[in-house]
Amino acid sequence: MSWYIFLERESRGAKLVAIDESQSPTAEVTHDVLLVQPGTDGAVSCAIMYVLFRQVLSV
């Protein structure tokens, strides 16, 4: 995501969460960081997408 988009959305109340294997410079500027084991970040992303789609489709 471009930095200016993040700043614009943050001004409207959005929160940015990083999913990373280590505390990267990008993760330091986010609101929350999910530190995961190497190789599991894809599985965590899929799980988050699953929950979001279930919530949207169940409305």
GIVEN-V682302 format. One line per field, one symbol per residue. ss: DSSP state (@ for helix, = for strand, . for the rest). A space follows every 50 residues. Layout:
BEGIN
ss = ???
END
This chain:
BEGIN
ss = ..@@@@@@@@@.....====....@@@@...====.....@@@@@@@@@@ @@@@@@@..
END
